[in-house]
Amino acid sequence: MDLSIKNTTREQRKEIVKNALAISITGTDFPSDKVLKIVKEYVDGISEIEEVQKKIIALYKKGGEHNG
């Protein structure tokens, strides 16, 4: 499935993010404000899903996911 901004509506992107966040918090803490800000970039059509994924992985690798 093509999840690019040009092939999804804002509502579809919200659902994609909602589902991904639901899976990600299973057994863990709620995502930080930084993570939520990054995924909002995809919902708002600013950053493609691949870029969002890279940003979140980089954030977790440097340990910044719990710094709100």
C-alpha positions as CSV (number, residue, x, y, z in Angstrom):
1,M,0.0,0.0,0.0
2,D,1.3,3.4,-0.9
3,L,1.2,5.6,2.2
4,S,2.7,8.7,0.6
5,I,1.2,12.0,1.2
6,K,0.0,12.4,-2.4
7,N,-1.9,9.1,-2.2
8,T,-3.6,9.5,1.2
9,T,-6.0,12.0,2.8
10,R,-5.3,13.7,6.1
11,E,-8.0,11.4,7.7
12,Q,-6.3,8.3,6.3
13,R,-2.9,9.5,7.7
14,K,-4.6,10.1,11.1
15,E,-5.9,6.5,11.1
16,I,-2.5,5.1,10.0
17,V,-0.8,7.0,12.8
18,K,-3.4,6.0,15.3
19,N,-3.0,2.3,14.5
20,A,0.8,2.5,14.6
21,L,0.8,4.3,18.0
22,A,-1.7,1.8,19.4
23,I,0.7,-1.0,18.4
24,S,3.8,0.8,19.7
25,I,2.4,1.4,23.2
26,T,1.5,-2.2,23.8
27,G,3.4,-2.9,27.0
28,T,5.3,0.3,27.0
29,D,5.0,4.0,27.9
30,F,2.9,6.4,25.9
31,P,4.9,8.0,23.1
32,S,6.8,11.2,24.1
33,D,5.7,14.7,22.9
34,K,8.7,14.6,20.5
35,V,7.4,11.4,18.9
36,L,3.9,12.8,18.6
37,K,5.2,16.0,17.1
38,I,7.1,14.0,14.5
39,V,4.1,11.8,13.5
40,K,1.9,14.9,13.3
41,E,4.2,16.0,10.4
42,Y,3.0,13.0,8.4
43,V,-0.7,13.6,9.3
44,D,-0.3,17.2,8.3
45,G,1.3,16.3,5.0
46,I,4.7,17.8,5.8
47,S,6.9,14.7,6.0
48,E,6.6,11.4,4.2
49,I,6.2,8.3,6.3
50,E,9.7,7.1,5.5
51,E,11.2,10.4,6.8
52,V,9.0,10.2,10.0
53,Q,10.2,6.6,10.6
54,K,13.9,7.7,10.2
55,K,13.4,10.6,12.6
56,I,11.8,8.4,15.3
57,I,14.4,5.7,14.9
58,A,17.1,8.3,15.3
59,L,15.4,9.8,18.3
60,Y,15.2,6.4,20.0
61,K,18.8,5.5,19.1
62,K,20.1,8.6,20.9
63,G,17.8,8.1,23.9
64,G,15.7,11.2,23.3
65,E,12.3,9.5,23.3
66,H,11.6,10.1,27.0
67,N,12.6,13.7,27.1
68,G,9.1,15.0,26.3
